[in-house]
Amino acid sequence: MAETETAPTRRRAGGRAGNARRNGGGALPDQMPWRVPENPDPPVAPLDAEGVQAIHRGALHVLSEIGIEFLNDEALALFRQAGCRVTDQNVRMDADFVTEMVARAPDRFTLTPRNPDRALTIGGRYMVFGNVSSPPNAWDMVRGKRPGDFSTYREFLMLTQSFNCIHLAGGYPVEPVDIHPSVRHLDCVFEKLILTDKAIHTYSLGRERVEDAMEMVRIAGGLTQEEFDATPRIYTNINSTSPLKHDYPMIDGALRLARRGQPVIVTPFTLAGAMAPVTMAGAVTLSVAEGLAAIALLQYVAPGAPVALGTFTSNVDMRTGAPAFGTPEYMRATQMTGQMARFYGLPLRSSGTCTANAPDAQAMWETCNSLWAAVQSGTNMVYHAAGWLEGGLIASPEKFVMDCEMLQMIQRYFEPALTGTRPGDIALDAIAEVGPGGHYFGCAHTQERYTSAFYSPICSDWRNYEAWEADGAVETPARAHRIYRQIVESFEPPPMDPAIREELADFVARRKREGGAPTDF
């Protein structure tokens, strides 16, 4: 790269040169205001009506004739109670049961964090974006690749809070391996709740982690137990162990959350050619079957509990067996699963993914493919929308900032102003005023609108080559690194009542004295 984070940035006002001011001045770049965007476009539908029915019939056949293994005794007992056929850990459920249970699920729900102004509608045409979640490693331009730690974890939460286009504080944006697993969830959830005021996720990894997280969210919101149970406040995501298995801790946590009215996103992780059939239709069929199995269980236990169907269907590199993301196959699988989610009346979750190892061109075209597949599929929740690298093994703050540029562009693309056709939009007076051979820079129509007419970037540099070169030839990752450092170095947490913070800290201290969550079995 031509430049490090120490290069100067010349500031000039107005026009394309305004990028220099946005990229180099102040703690936060100018950005679009907080809002929950709505996708105005009809979804892409690669399947015809018979194709949707074929996948539906295939999923029901898997559930009734092949079965799904549940490695959870409580789930097996519940399925027996419901009249399903249970043999050892294999559960076969009839089509009528699955259809009836899935029909109980709402097509949308509202997720309300400790700051009610950040409430999110999940479903319909709404589309929300979450930060990168769960990588074991971090990478940035100065320190390179390294195992995740608590300091870096906190930095990613600062980015999550600072960017208005990020709506969800998902799973740990990087795993802080310097904190013991028995108490890691306590420190991590505490930091989520004080460094952000956005909706947060809890991992579904055992009773203690789930129960502790729910209690901490209740405390942070100043809620009674009844108030917490009355509306969604925290969410989880569970993955199947493809093919055809759901494990113990994720189902345990999902049941606990569903019984208290908290959302569960069910996302099978199916890689075509490895953990799923090599055809996209086969992989999607398997994914849908695994997803419906868990949703049916949750709706049997807690009718009407908020759920969503997730898709994480992609393919492997058949030369190496490595996962591949942002591929044409990934895009089609996401669109196809979107059709199935609409068929079942369920909100949809997908992801912003890539396989690239650094925030380079490959990272951005693969992530762009993933994000536009989310747009085209009618996705409602986009996980890993900012910061993901190496197939989910690396979180990068530079990539986080670069991804936020794309997310803002998507939000701008959704705005009705871009397709308005009122007289002022058709602009016949301006066309007449300028006439043949003129220009529109100075006409009244432009002067009235130029400050908000077009998208304004946070990281892109729109100057010509000579101006960019004279200003240090700063390439995109270096510009993103500057923004990341400016945010971290000047970050101020959102307000929290001191009494609530003290109660949270006391809860964490008590649970640490009690040992947190067991790690030795």
N, C-alpha and C positions, 0 to 999 in steps of 0.2 A: 504494500500500500504506500501511497506517495506521502502520507502525512500522519503524524501522531496527534494525540489530543492536546498537545501544547502549542500547536500552530495558531497564529493570530487570525482573527476574523475581522475584516474591514466592515464597518457598518455604514450603510447608506440608506437613505429613506426612499420609499416609493418604488412602484413598478417591480420589475423582476429582481432588482437589487434588494427589495424588501426581504428576500430570503436570508440575506446575511444577518439582518437584525433578528429574524425569527430563530435562526440556527445558533446565534452566538450570544445574544443578550438576554439577561434575566434567567430566573431559575426554571421557568416553564416556557415552552414555546407557545405562541398563540395557537389555540386549538378550538375546535367546535365545542359548543356547550353540551353539558350532560343531557342526554335524552335516551329514551328507549326507542330505537328506530323500528319502523314498519316497512316491510318489503312490499312494494306496490305491484310487483310483476307476477304474472301467473307462473307457477312452477314448471320446470322442464319435466316432461313425462315420456321417457323413452319406451315405457311399456304400454301396449294397448290394453284394452279391457280384459282380453283373454290372458294376456301376460300377467296382469295383476292376479287374476283368478288362479292361474297356474302356480304362481309362487304361494298364494294362500293355501291352495289344496296341498301343495308339497309340504308346507310347514305343518299343517294339520296332520298329514300322514306321518311325518317324523314324530310328532307328539303322541299320536295314538298307537302307532305300530312299532316304532323303534324305541322311543322313550328318551327321557333325559335323566341323567344321574344327579341326585341331590345328596351331597355329602353332609347332610344336616338332619339329625334325628327329629328335631321339632318339625321341620318341613315335611319329612316323610309321614309323621303322624297326622299332620294337617291334611295332606293329600289323601291318606287313608280315610280320614273323617269325611272328606268331600266325595268319597266314592271312586277315587281314581285307583288304577291298578298299580300296586307297589310290589315289586319283587326285589328283595335286598335293597339296593339304593336306586334302582331304576323305577322311574315313574312314567306310566302311560296314562294320558288323559284324553277323554273323548272330545270330539270337535264341539259338541253342544256345551260342555263345561267350559272349554276355552273361550268360545264365543260369548257365553253369558258373563264370564268373569271380566274379559277385556272390555265389554260394553259398559261395565260399571265405572271405568276410569274416566275422569273428566278430560275434556279436550284442551283445557287450559287451566292455569292456576296463577295466583299472585304470590311472589316470594318477597317478604318484607324484612329487611335487615334492621339493625339498631337505629339507623337513620331512615325514617319512613319516607323521606324525600327520594330515597334510592330504591323504592319498591319497583319490582319487575313483573310484568305480565309474561308468562311463559306459555306460548301457544298462539293460535291464530296466525296473523301475519307478523307478529313481533319477532325480533331477532336480537339476541344479546350475546355478548362476547366475553369470554373468560380468559384469564392469564394461563401461561404454561403451567403444567402441573406434573409433578412426580419425577423429573429427571434426577439421577443420582449425582450428576456432575454439572459444573458451571464452566463457562468460557467467556472471557472478555479480552479485549485487545491488549491490555497491559499484563494481566496475570496468566493468560492462556487457560488451558484446560486443567481442572482440579476437582477433587471431590467436593460435594456441597457442604457448606457450613452455615452456622446460624447467622453470622453477619451478612453473608450473601443472601440468605433467605429473607432477611429483613429488607435488604435493598430492593428485592423484587416486589415486596409488598408496598414499598414506597412508590415504585413505578405503577403498580396496580391502582393505588389510590389516586395518583397524580393525573392519569390519563382518563379523560371523560369517556372515551370510546371503549374502555374496559368496564364491564358492568358487574362481573363476578370475581371474587377472590376464590379461585378454585382450590384444588389440592395444593400441597406444598410446592411452590414454584421451583424449589430445588430442595432435595432431601438434606436436612442439616445433620450429617452423620457425627458431628462432634457433641451431640446430645444423646444420652442413653435412650434406647427405644422405649423403655418403661415409662419415661416421663416426657418424651419428645412431644407427644400430642398436646400436653398441657402448655408447654412453652409456645408451641406453634400456634395453637388456637388463641392463646392470650395475645400474641403479637398481631394476629389477624384482626382481632377485635379492637385493639387500640391504635394500630397503624392504618386501618381502613374503616370505613363506615358502610361498606358495600356487602352484599349478600355473600355468605361464606359456605364452604363445603367442609364436610367431615369425612374422613376415611371410614369405611365400613369394615373395620378390622378388630373385632372383638367387643364384648359388652362394655368394658370400662372406657374405651376410647369414644364410643358412640354416646354413652350416657354422660360422660364428662363434657363432651362438646355441646350436647343439647343443654346441659345445665349452665354452661358458660355463656351460651347465646341468650338463654333466658335472663341471666343476671345482667348481661350487657344491655339488653333491651329494657331493663327495669320492669320485667313482666312477672305476673303470678304464673303458677303452673297452668292454671286454666287458660290464661291469656296466651301462653306459649302454644298450648295444644289447639287453640282455636283457629290458627292460621299458619301457613308455612313460613318458617323462619330460618331454616338451615336445610341443606340438601346433601345427598350423597350420590355417588355413582358406583354401581357394581358391574363387574365384568364376569361373564361366564368363563369357564376354563374349556375353551373349545378344543376338540369337538364334544358337545353333548354332555357337559358337566357344569354344575354350580357348586362352589365350595362352601365350607362351613361358615367362616367368619363373615363373608359378604352377605350371605342370606340371613345370618343372625342379625347383623346390623340393619339390614333392610327391613326386617320384620319389626325391629324396635322403633325405627323411624316411622314406618307406615302406621303403626298403632297409635302414634302420637300426631298423625296428620302431617308429617314432614315428607317432602318429595324424595322419590327414589328414581334415579335414571338408570335404566337397564341397558347396558352396552356390551353385547357380545364382541369379542376380539377375534375376528375371523380373517385369516390370511389365506387367500385363494392359492392353492397349490401346496399348502403345508398343513394348515389347521382346518381347511375347508376345501370343497371341490374346486377344481381349477377353473371352472366356468363361473362367470359372474352371477348367473341365475342360480346356480347351485350354492354358491357362497352366500348369496343374499337369503335364499331359502333356509339354509342352516342357521344363519344369524337371526332371522325372524322367529324361527322356532324356539331358539334358546331364549330370546327376549320375551316372547309371549309366555313361555313356561313360568318365568319368574313373576311377570306381571299378573298372571292368573293367580298365583299363590298370594301375592300381596292384596289383590282385590278380594280374594276369598276371606282373608283375615280382616281386612279393613276396607269394606266397600266404599268406593269413592275416593280412596287415598290418592294424592297427586303422584303421578308417575309420568315417565317419558320413555320412548323407545330410542335407543342410541344406535348409531352405526359406526363401526370401526372396521369396515370391510375393505381390505386392499389386497395386494398380491405380493408375492415374494419374487426376488430375482432368481430365476430357475437355474442360473449358472452357479450361484453361491448359496442360495437358501436365505439370504438376508432379506428382511422386510423392505418394501419399497412404498413410498407415500407420494401423494401429489401426482399420481400416474393417471393416464386415461381410464384405466380400470377402476381406480379409486373414485374418480369423478362419476362414472356411470353407476357404480355400486351405491354411491351416496344418493344420486338422483332416484334410483330404483327403490331404495329404502324409504325415501321421502314419499313416493307414491304409496308404499305399503303403510306408512304411518298415517297418511291421510285416509286410507281405506279403513283403518281401525279406529280413526278418530283420536289419535294420540299425538302429543307434542313430539318433536324430533330433535335429537341431539346429534351433531357431527363435530368435526375437528379441523383445526388449521395445522396441517402437518407437512413435514418434509423429511427427506433422508440426508440432506446435505450436512456436512461436518463443520461448516463455518458460515457466517452470514454473507454469502456470496451470491452470484447470479443464480446458481442452481437452487439455493435456499429460497430465493424469492419467487422463481417461476413455479417451483413445486408448491410453495405455500399459497401463491396466487391461484393455482389450480384448485387447491383444497378449499380456499375461501369462496371462490366463485361456484364451486360445486355446492357449498353450503347455501349460497344465495339461490342457486337454480333449483335446489331440492326443497326449498321452503323450510330449511332448518330454523328452529327456534332458539336453540342454545348451541353456541360454538365453543367447545373446549379448546384449550391450547392455542387460542387465537393469536397470542403474542409471545414470542420468546423461544419457540421450540426448534431444536436442532438434533441431528444424528438419530432420527427415528425416535425421539423422546429420551435419549440418554444425556443430552446436554441442554441446559438453559442458558441463554445468552442475553444480556441486557441490551447490546447493540441490536440484535435481532428483534428484541421486544419493541424498541423504538421504531425500527423499520417496519415492523408489522403494524404498529399503530398508524403509520402513514396509510397503509392499505385499508385498514378498518375505517379510518376517517373518509377515505375516498368512496368506500362502499356506502357509508352513511350519506355522503353527499349525493351519490348516484340515486339514492332512494328519494331524495327531496322532490316534492311535487313541483317546485319552482322550475325545475329543469324541463318540464314538459307542459308548462302553462301555455294556454292559447288565448288568453284575454287580449283585448286590443293593445294594451301596453306591451304584451309579449310579442305579438305579431309585428309591432313597431313600424306601422306604415308612415307615421309622421316622421320618424327618424330616417327612414329610407328616402322620403321626399326631401327632407332637409339636406341630406348629404348629397344626393343626386349622383350622377355618373362620375366616376373617377375620383371621388372624394375619400375621406376617411372618417371613422366614427369616434376617434379619441375625444374630440372636443364637443361633440353634439350634446344637446340637453339630455337626451335619452340615456346616453352613456354616463354623463356627469351625475345623474340622479341615482345610478345603480352600480357604478363601478366598484365600490368598496365591498359589495357582497355578491357581485354577479358570478364570480367563479370560485372554485375551490382554492384555498390558500394552504400551501404545504407546511409541514412542521420539520421535515428532514430533507426533502428533495431540494435541489439547487437548480433553479430555472434560468440562471444567467448564461450568457454565451461563454464559449471556451476561454476567450481572452480575459474576461472579467473573473471567471473561476480560477484560471491559472494565476492571475495577478494576486488573488486572495489566498494563495497557498496551495491550490489544486487539492482541496480536501475531498477525499472520496467518501462515499455514503457511510460505510461503517464508522469512519472517524467522526463524521458529523453526528451520527447516532451516539457514539461514545461520549461526546461533549454534552449532549442533551441529558444522557443518563447521569453523568457525574454532576451536572448542575442541579438536577432534581434531588439526588441523594444528599448533596452537600447543603442544600437549603430547605430540606423537607421539614414540615411541621405537621404533626399528627392532627387528625380531625378532632374536634372537641369531644370530651367525655366527662360526665359528672364525676368529680373526684371521689365521691362516696361509692359510686358504682365501680370505678377502677380499683378502689381499695377492697371492695367485696370480691371482685374478680381475683385480685392478687392473693387474698386470704384463701379463696377456694383452691387456687393452684398450689399454694404452700401446704394446705392440709392434705390434698391428694398426693403430693410428693411424699409427705411424711408417711402416708398409708401405703406407699410403694407404687402408685400409678397403675400401670397395666402389666399383667404378667407377660414375661417374654421367654420363660423356660418351661417347656412342656415335656 
